[in-house]
């Protein structure tokens, strides 16, 4: 059998921001250039050549201008081609006024613009705006070309070391509309737009998932073109308004159930629980089983301005062992090095707890009343072990509970709290008071006479 496959190649030239603005400023098409004009992308060459932060030399031009390719053999309208035609050279001194001296034709293709990501647009612009005549990136490839160049441009390099980059495909595909809102890039985008989720195709949690490449969708997110920083409502009705840039994380890192309603009406099974990742609930001290008690909460949710981001996205120096392994877009507060040593990012902790803190697992109180004051995470693990021994099949379980339909409602409520702490993953660091409170309340309920 013979199969014929046709492929169409469209050759185009670079046209610059002026042509894009004709339609995409809000007139004939989506107003993309206006929010873009407020981003660092739109200013990086301009600010740098004037002596500010941004482009610092000619070696930056391949990423910070449109169509820069010194190997091009045709006049393609890109920055390097026009530089040659106009005999323009990079100034020897970066100072105010340099930008104004740049020829207008070069200004039109300077900074990081539409065509850096979408490719040359002359055919798209001149022949009806067809999306077939231009590239439409649907993954992080367009970002990675520039943001994957250590030691200074490392965001993509860090992201490759994150679990977001390798998110499972299982919760994608037809019938998974309720899952993809968190488990895939396209699903999350539709969710934040308030649209009915129809795209169930798989794509990792990549750059375009959390960042709107054309510009911020809300004033609060302008600095990092964060897609949404709207308030977040947890499953029990708790509304989080003041989470800073960490609000975008809380959209997904929360329990999917109202604990009180769920534990009162759900039978035990292998799928029983809060679902993985209830970090926002834990940080807020909300939505676990409280047994009618007022469970205290730690202050992290109120004193850490950007909540999740402050601790999980700390910057690391190039000389730091954690560089590219933790912090930044790895979203990891720690990592284990080649020798098996755990390296923890503690700067965010030390700002409040003092520089004497040398580990997350620092001693504070004897929470489990065994006569020894261990590190706080060790204390939490001991309480979890104590709780697990009170649950079927009556053994010390550290990694998972095997829940089935024979478990009583009393046991299921305690199991919910055990899973809530386990799946939070911080062993109390996110909210020590609430963690200790719900574990002790669960133990007390199971041992009451």
KOLLO-260073 format. One record per residue (C-alpha): x, y, z. Coordinates in Angstrom, 3 decimals. Example, Ala and Ser with C-alpha at 12.3 -4.5 7.8 and 13.67 -1.06 7.14 Angstrom:
2
@px->12.300&py->-4.500&pz->7.800
@px->13.670&py->-1.060&pz->7.140
END
This chain:
449
@px->0.000&py->0.000&pz->0.000
@px->1.277&py->3.447&pz->-0.911
@px->0.387&py->6.519&pz->1.120
@px->0.961&py->10.043&pz->-0.108
@px->1.593&py->12.677&pz->2.526
@px->1.632&py->16.354&pz->1.598
@px->3.374&py->19.040&pz->3.618
@px->3.103&py->22.757&pz->2.991
@px->5.942&py->25.174&pz->3.732
@px->5.169&py->28.865&pz->4.083
@px->8.059&py->31.289&pz->3.607
@px->7.682&py->34.669&pz->5.273
@px->9.588&py->37.730&pz->6.431
@px->9.631&py->39.434&pz->9.800
@px->7.342&py->42.466&pz->9.984
@px->7.792&py->43.706&pz->13.570
@px->5.437&py->45.024&pz->16.204
@px->3.898&py->47.768&pz->14.044
@px->2.215&py->45.218&pz->11.778
@px->1.018&py->43.114&pz->14.714
@px->-0.445&py->46.139&pz->16.490
@px->-2.600&py->46.949&pz->13.449
@px->-4.929&py->44.082&pz->14.323
@px->-3.980&py->42.900&pz->17.786
@px->-4.296&py->46.148&pz->19.708
@px->-8.007&py->45.569&pz->20.183
@px->-9.356&py->46.600&pz->16.818
@px->-9.893&py->43.676&pz->14.469
@px->-8.635&py->40.920&pz->16.748
@px->-7.747&py->40.016&pz->20.322
@px->-6.056&py->42.917&pz->22.174
@px->-2.764&py->41.141&pz->22.796
@px->-0.234&py->43.888&pz->22.134
@px->-1.544&py->46.215&pz->24.850
@px->-0.938&py->43.865&pz->27.802
@px->2.291&py->42.715&pz->26.124
@px->3.552&py->46.316&pz->26.089
@px->3.528&py->46.293&pz->29.913
@px->5.718&py->43.195&pz->30.226
@px->9.473&py->42.913&pz->30.723
@px->9.619&py->41.236&pz->27.297
@px->8.490&py->44.462&pz->25.665
@px->11.072&py->46.585&pz->27.472
@px->14.185&py->44.445&pz->27.821
@px->16.162&py->45.802&pz->24.843
@px->14.963&py->49.375&pz->25.328
@px->15.857&py->49.469&pz->29.020
@px->19.195&py->47.740&pz->28.513
@px->20.524&py->49.943&pz->25.760
@px->19.620&py->52.971&pz->27.881
@px->21.765&py->51.659&pz->30.735
@px->19.062&py->49.930&pz->32.760
@px->18.523&py->46.240&pz->33.435
@px->18.038&py->44.044&pz->30.400
@px->20.094&py->43.639&pz->27.237
@px->23.727&py->44.181&pz->28.187
@px->25.557&py->43.479&pz->24.969
@px->25.417&py->42.240&pz->21.392
@px->25.521&py->38.626&pz->22.618
@px->22.004&py->39.144&pz->24.039
@px->20.501&py->40.127&pz->20.694
@px->19.582&py->36.626&pz->19.431
@px->16.913&py->36.389&pz->22.149
@px->16.149&py->40.049&pz->22.804
@px->15.320&py->41.052&pz->19.219
@px->13.181&py->39.676&pz->16.394
@px->14.692&py->37.438&pz->13.724
@px->18.318&py->37.773&pz->14.749
@px->20.318&py->35.337&pz->12.598
@px->23.762&py->36.338&pz->11.389
@px->23.811&py->33.258&pz->9.142
@px->20.778&py->34.329&pz->7.136
@px->21.616&py->34.786&pz->3.448
@px->18.517&py->36.798&pz->2.507
@px->17.071&py->40.111&pz->3.627
@px->14.397&py->38.632&pz->5.900
@px->13.391&py->41.768&pz->7.815
@px->14.925&py->40.506&pz->11.044
@px->17.082&py->42.574&pz->13.380
@px->20.470&py->41.262&pz->12.180
@px->19.501&py->41.697&pz->8.546
@px->18.439&py->45.305&pz->9.115
@px->21.527&py->45.999&pz->11.237
@px->23.660&py->45.085&pz->8.242
@px->21.590&py->47.105&pz->5.796
@px->21.617&py->50.180&pz->8.033
@px->25.239&py->49.763&pz->9.167
@px->24.124&py->50.039&pz->12.786
@px->26.376&py->48.789&pz->15.577
@px->25.859&py->48.214&pz->19.269
@px->26.856&py->51.323&pz->21.293
@px->30.075&py->51.201&pz->23.282
@px->28.433&py->52.844&pz->26.293
@px->24.972&py->52.004&pz->27.631
@px->23.311&py->55.255&pz->28.644
@px->20.106&py->57.239&pz->28.428
@px->19.280&py->58.387&pz->24.902
@px->20.687&py->55.348&pz->23.112
@px->17.237&py->53.946&pz->22.337
@px->16.127&py->57.172&pz->20.695
@px->19.157&py->56.972&pz->18.419
@px->18.242&py->53.480&pz->17.177
@px->16.755&py->53.684&pz->13.626
@px->12.980&py->53.265&pz->13.648
@px->13.196&py->50.198&pz->11.416
@px->15.335&py->48.511&pz->14.080
@px->13.126&py->49.724&pz->16.918
@px->10.256&py->47.959&pz->15.148
@px->11.999&py->44.583&pz->15.567
@px->13.705&py->45.205&pz->18.929
@px->12.669&py->43.731&pz->22.287
@px->10.951&py->40.354&pz->22.659
@px->7.882&py->40.480&pz->20.470
@px->5.144&py->38.384&pz->18.878
@px->7.393&py->36.968&pz->16.162
@px->9.958&py->35.694&pz->18.674
@px->7.421&py->33.023&pz->19.556
@px->5.180&py->32.891&pz->16.494
@px->7.808&py->33.135&pz->13.752
@px->7.912&py->35.546&pz->10.779
@px->4.469&py->37.002&pz->10.140
@px->4.400&py->38.665&pz->6.717
@px->2.126&py->36.007&pz->5.206
@px->-0.120&py->36.029&pz->8.255
@px->-0.356&py->39.836&pz->8.284
@px->-0.764&py->40.408&pz->4.559
@px->-3.158&py->37.633&pz->3.652
@px->-6.157&py->37.687&pz->5.934
@px->-4.623&py->36.806&pz->9.287
@px->-4.765&py->33.066&pz->8.712
@px->-3.358&py->31.117&pz->11.661
@px->-2.081&py->28.582&pz->9.135
@px->0.429&py->31.165&pz->7.965
@px->2.113&py->31.546&pz->11.332
@px->3.398&py->29.307&pz->14.104
@px->1.182&py->28.853&pz->17.171
@px->3.242&py->27.352&pz->20.008
@px->1.354&py->24.903&pz->22.210
@px->4.092&py->23.883&pz->24.646
@px->7.154&py->25.312&pz->26.369
@px->9.395&py->25.015&pz->23.327
@px->9.112&py->28.689&pz->22.419
@px->10.115&py->29.688&pz->25.965
@px->12.861&py->27.109&pz->26.297
@px->14.831&py->28.529&pz->23.370
@px->15.845&py->31.443&pz->25.573
@px->15.045&py->30.446&pz->29.160
@px->17.125&py->27.268&pz->29.076
@px->20.605&py->28.795&pz->29.014
@px->22.361&py->28.606&pz->32.406
@px->23.850&py->30.245&pz->34.300
@px->21.595&py->33.279&pz->33.992
@px->18.559&py->32.162&pz->32.011
@px->17.500&py->29.134&pz->34.005
@px->13.731&py->29.075&pz->34.371
@px->13.197&py->26.283&pz->31.866
@px->16.252&py->24.421&pz->33.132
@px->14.767&py->24.451&pz->36.622
@px->11.320&py->23.481&pz->35.335
@px->12.755&py->20.346&pz->33.710
@px->13.708&py->19.224&pz->37.242
@px->10.163&py->19.729&pz->38.540
@px->7.276&py->17.277&pz->38.772
@px->5.211&py->19.720&pz->36.710
@px->7.346&py->18.794&pz->33.711
@px->6.558&py->15.088&pz->34.047
@px->2.958&py->15.189&pz->35.223
@px->1.129&py->11.919&pz->34.612
@px->-1.006&py->11.377&pz->31.517
@px->-3.569&py->9.280&pz->33.405
@px->-5.940&py->12.169&pz->34.282
@px->-6.218&py->13.312&pz->30.631
@px->-8.328&py->12.229&pz->27.676
@px->-12.044&py->11.908&pz->27.020
@px->-14.136&py->11.690&pz->30.183
@px->-11.493&py->13.399&pz->32.323
@px->-12.944&py->16.898&pz->32.186
@px->-13.032&py->17.073&pz->35.979
@px->-9.332&py->16.159&pz->36.198
@px->-7.635&py->18.170&pz->33.474
@px->-8.442&py->21.492&pz->35.129
@px->-5.393&py->20.798&pz->37.292
@px->-3.567&py->17.945&pz->35.604
@px->-2.951&py->19.414&pz->32.138
@px->-1.916&py->22.796&pz->30.772
@px->-4.899&py->23.304&pz->28.416
@px->-7.364&py->22.235&pz->31.107
@px->-5.970&py->24.668&pz->33.660
@px->-6.065&py->27.532&pz->31.172
@px->-9.735&py->26.888&pz->30.400
@px->-10.468&py->26.613&pz->34.098
@px->-8.867&py->29.968&pz->34.947
@px->-10.771&py->31.581&pz->32.090
@px->-14.032&py->30.439&pz->33.636
@px->-14.843&py->28.462&pz->30.518
@px->-16.392&py->25.014&pz->30.324
@px->-13.508&py->22.585&pz->30.128
@px->-13.619&py->20.806&pz->26.769
@px->-9.942&py->20.295&pz->25.963
@px->-8.835&py->17.041&pz->27.592
@px->-5.641&py->16.586&pz->25.582
@px->-2.445&py->15.987&pz->27.494
@px->0.148&py->18.684&pz->28.010
@px->2.398&py->19.052&pz->30.991
@px->2.081&py->21.898&pz->33.491
@px->4.412&py->24.091&pz->31.467
@px->5.262&py->27.788&pz->31.146
@px->2.075&py->28.783&pz->29.346
@px->-0.052&py->27.040&pz->31.963
@px->0.796&py->29.492&pz->34.735
@px->2.000&py->32.443&pz->32.643
@px->-0.027&py->34.306&pz->30.016
@px->2.640&py->34.976&pz->27.361
@px->0.833&py->38.006&pz->25.924
@px->0.738&py->39.790&pz->29.272
@px->-0.833&py->39.602&pz->32.702
@px->-4.563&py->38.999&pz->32.988
@px->-4.732&py->40.944&pz->36.270
@px->-2.761&py->43.965&pz->37.549
@px->-1.391&py->41.985&pz->40.502
@px->0.272&py->39.489&pz->38.182
@px->1.959&py->42.011&pz->35.911
@px->5.487&py->41.518&pz->37.230
@px->5.626&py->37.881&pz->36.205
@px->2.739&py->37.685&pz->33.683
@px->1.003&py->35.267&pz->36.036
@px->-2.187&py->33.959&pz->34.459
@px->-4.440&py->34.482&pz->37.469
@px->-4.153&py->35.819&pz->41.002
@px->-7.857&py->35.848&pz->41.743
@px->-9.095&py->34.767&pz->45.164
@px->-9.315&py->31.019&pz->45.664
@px->-12.243&py->29.214&pz->47.273
@px->-11.473&py->25.918&pz->48.975
@px->-13.913&py->23.010&pz->48.943
@px->-15.234&py->23.829&pz->52.428
@px->-15.997&py->27.422&pz->51.390
@px->-12.870&py->29.024&pz->52.874
@px->-11.912&py->31.984&pz->50.680
@px->-8.224&py->32.863&pz->50.306
@px->-7.650&py->36.460&pz->49.183
@px->-4.200&py->37.384&pz->50.456
@px->-1.919&py->34.637&pz->49.196
@px->0.228&py->36.865&pz->46.977
@px->1.603&py->35.131&pz->43.906
@px->1.066&py->31.824&pz->45.704
@px->-2.639&py->32.162&pz->44.896
@px->-2.057&py->30.626&pz->41.477
@px->-0.670&py->27.492&pz->43.161
@px->-3.697&py->27.201&pz->45.440
@px->-6.035&py->26.725&pz->42.490
@px->-4.862&py->23.121&pz->42.289
@px->-2.940&py->22.352&pz->45.453
@px->-6.057&py->21.914&pz->47.566
@px->-8.363&py->19.112&pz->48.669
@px->-11.195&py->18.421&pz->46.236
@px->-13.656&py->17.522&pz->49.008
@px->-15.481&py->19.305&pz->51.808
@px->-14.098&py->17.216&pz->54.670
@px->-17.144&py->17.441&pz->56.933
@px->-19.616&py->16.426&pz->54.226
@px->-17.327&py->13.870&pz->52.611
@px->-16.393&py->11.959&pz->55.766
@px->-20.007&py->11.863&pz->56.934
@px->-21.321&py->10.313&pz->53.732
@px->-18.546&py->8.337&pz->52.019
@px->-17.810&py->4.658&pz->52.460
@px->-14.266&py->3.390&pz->52.675
@px->-12.496&py->2.341&pz->49.491
@px->-9.040&py->2.397&pz->47.923
@px->-9.881&py->5.880&pz->46.552
@px->-11.033&py->7.328&pz->49.864
@px->-9.435&py->10.607&pz->50.929
@px->-8.879&py->14.297&pz->50.323
@px->-7.112&py->13.714&pz->46.987
@px->-3.424&py->14.417&pz->46.696
@px->-1.993&py->17.825&pz->47.493
@px->-4.151&py->19.654&pz->50.099
@px->-1.399&py->22.211&pz->50.766
@px->-3.629&py->25.287&pz->50.485
@px->-6.101&py->23.830&pz->53.011
@px->-3.262&py->22.962&pz->55.382
@px->-1.685&py->26.415&pz->55.062
@px->-5.017&py->28.061&pz->55.850
@px->-5.795&py->25.652&pz->58.710
@px->-9.022&py->24.559&pz->57.077
@px->-11.002&py->21.609&pz->55.750
@px->-9.749&py->18.698&pz->57.816
@px->-11.955&py->16.804&pz->60.307
@px->-12.052&py->18.954&pz->63.447
@px->-14.431&py->16.862&pz->65.616
@px->-16.333&py->19.990&pz->66.551
@px->-13.243&py->21.571&pz->68.060
@px->-11.502&py->24.867&pz->67.352
@px->-8.151&py->23.702&pz->65.963
@px->-5.427&py->26.386&pz->66.228
@px->-3.455&py->27.489&pz->63.175
@px->0.073&py->28.756&pz->62.600
@px->0.830&py->32.192&pz->61.155
@px->2.500&py->31.201&pz->57.855
@px->-0.604&py->31.999&pz->55.808
@px->-0.563&py->35.592&pz->57.080
@px->3.093&py->36.542&pz->57.538
@px->4.550&py->35.035&pz->54.356
@px->3.531&py->37.543&pz->51.682
@px->3.719&py->35.273&pz->48.651
@px->2.943&py->32.079&pz->50.586
@px->3.916&py->29.082&pz->48.410
@px->6.228&py->31.101&pz->46.148
@px->8.279&py->32.618&pz->48.972
@px->9.474&py->29.242&pz->50.224
@px->9.269&py->26.963&pz->47.190
@px->10.729&py->29.334&pz->44.587
@px->13.711&py->30.772&pz->46.448
@px->16.577&py->31.971&pz->44.286
@px->19.834&py->30.033&pz->44.510
@px->23.327&py->31.280&pz->43.719
@px->25.301&py->29.557&pz->40.984
@px->27.752&py->28.449&pz->43.661
@px->25.007&py->26.891&pz->45.777
@px->24.684&py->23.095&pz->45.793
@px->20.970&py->23.599&pz->45.253
@px->21.440&py->25.563&pz->42.009
@px->19.122&py->24.073&pz->39.350
@px->18.106&py->21.332&pz->41.808
@px->15.872&py->23.227&pz->44.234
@px->14.123&py->26.581&pz->44.408
@px->13.006&py->28.630&pz->41.432
@px->10.879&py->26.740&pz->38.924
@px->11.837&py->23.364&pz->40.368
@px->9.348&py->24.326&pz->43.130
@px->11.367&py->22.158&pz->45.517
@px->12.384&py->23.482&pz->48.947
@px->15.040&py->20.777&pz->49.216
@px->16.840&py->18.025&pz->47.308
@px->19.116&py->15.072&pz->47.980
@px->22.606&py->15.366&pz->46.517
@px->24.690&py->12.620&pz->44.913
@px->26.132&py->11.631&pz->48.296
@px->22.687&py->11.183&pz->49.807
@px->22.779&py->14.417&pz->51.792
@px->19.581&py->16.435&pz->52.051
@px->20.089&py->20.074&pz->51.099
@px->17.350&py->22.426&pz->52.344
@px->16.622&py->26.032&pz->51.333
@px->16.336&py->27.796&pz->54.675
@px->16.674&py->31.505&pz->53.874
@px->12.908&py->32.041&pz->53.859
@px->12.640&py->30.319&pz->57.252
@px->15.554&py->32.198&pz->58.771
@px->13.965&py->35.549&pz->58.000
@px->11.522&py->34.911&pz->60.859
@px->12.943&py->31.983&pz->62.837
@px->16.522&py->33.260&pz->62.945
@px->19.756&py->32.142&pz->61.351
@px->20.231&py->29.493&pz->64.022
@px->17.707&py->27.376&pz->62.114
@px->19.765&py->24.851&pz->60.161
@px->17.008&py->22.449&pz->59.117
@px->13.239&py->22.334&pz->58.614
@px->13.217&py->19.674&pz->61.328
@px->14.288&py->21.907&pz->64.213
@px->13.185&py->21.036&pz->67.785
@px->10.401&py->23.064&pz->69.357
@px->8.112&py->21.042&pz->71.681
@px->7.505&py->17.465&pz->72.753
@px->4.243&py->17.284&pz->70.820
@px->3.703&py->13.530&pz->71.267
@px->4.502&py->13.562&pz->74.994
@px->7.104&py->10.787&pz->74.893
@px->9.576&py->12.699&pz->77.059
@px->11.861&py->13.704&pz->74.171
@px->11.762&py->16.945&pz->72.177
@px->12.598&py->15.849&pz->68.645
@px->12.585&py->17.954&pz->65.483
@px->9.117&py->19.172&pz->64.576
@px->8.849&py->16.894&pz->61.530
@px->9.959&py->13.908&pz->63.592
@px->7.322&py->14.774&pz->66.203
@px->4.651&py->14.862&pz->63.502
@px->5.787&py->11.534&pz->62.059
@px->5.579&py->9.951&pz->65.523
@px->2.005&py->11.208&pz->65.925
@px->1.137&py->9.845&pz->62.479
@px->2.655&py->6.485&pz->63.441
@px->0.695&py->6.498&pz->66.684
@px->-2.504&py->7.221&pz->64.771
@px->-1.895&py->4.573&pz->62.142
@px->-1.503&py->1.864&pz->64.820
@px->-5.065&py->2.628&pz->65.920
@px->-6.409&py->1.939&pz->62.428
@px->-6.908&py->-1.367&pz->60.632
@px->-4.872&py->-3.510&pz->60.040
@px->-3.287&py->-2.266&pz->63.277
@px->0.309&py->-1.762&pz->62.186
@px->2.668&py->1.176&pz->61.867
@px->2.049&py->2.513&pz->58.361
@px->4.280&py->5.359&pz->57.138
@px->3.512&py->5.540&pz->53.435
@px->-0.144&py->4.670&pz->52.822
@px->-3.324&py->3.353&pz->54.424
@px->-5.140&py->0.394&pz->52.901
@px->-8.767&py->1.490&pz->53.259
@px->-11.776&py->-0.650&pz->52.373
@px->-15.517&py->-0.826&pz->52.968
@px->-15.141&py->-2.530&pz->56.376
@px->-13.778&py->0.609&pz->58.043
@px->-16.143&py->2.382&pz->60.430
@px->-17.042&py->6.060&pz->60.079
@px->-14.948&py->6.802&pz->63.156
@px->-11.935&py->5.134&pz->61.577
@px->-12.531&py->6.855&pz->58.232
@px->-12.549&py->10.309&pz->59.820
@px->-9.213&py->9.618&pz->61.487
@px->-7.885&py->8.156&pz->58.239
@px->-8.918&py->11.303&pz->56.383
@px->-6.795&py->13.403&pz->58.732
@px->-3.847&py->10.981&pz->58.463
@px->-4.005&py->11.223&pz->54.665
@px->-4.486&py->14.995&pz->54.837
@px->-1.193&py->15.356&pz->56.745
@px->0.595&py->12.734&pz->54.650
@px->-0.453&py->14.201&pz->51.298
@px->0.368&py->17.751&pz->52.405
@px->3.949&py->16.501&pz->52.329
@px->5.538&py->19.017&pz->54.697
@px->5.219&py->17.010&pz->57.939
@px->3.829&py->20.069&pz->59.673
@px->6.047&py->22.804&pz->58.238
@px->3.170&py->24.427&pz->56.342
@px->1.052&py->24.700&pz->59.491
@px->2.453&py->23.029&pz->62.601
@px->-0.348&py->23.990&pz->64.977
@px->-3.091&py->22.688&pz->62.696
@px->-1.160&py->19.505&pz->61.875
@px->-0.616&py->18.656&pz->65.547
@px->-4.191&py->19.627&pz->66.375
@px->-5.957&py->17.377&pz->63.867
@px->-3.644&py->14.411&pz->64.570
@px->-4.172&py->14.661&pz->68.334
@px->-7.914&py->15.130&pz->67.879
@px->-8.038&py->11.990&pz->65.723
@px->-6.041&py->9.972&pz->68.278
@px->-8.263&py->11.211&pz->71.107
@px->-11.415&py->10.250&pz->69.235
@px->-10.171&py->6.717&pz->68.548
@px->-9.034&py->6.159&pz->72.146
@px->-11.943&py->7.726&pz->73.992
@px->-13.702&py->5.524&pz->76.509
END
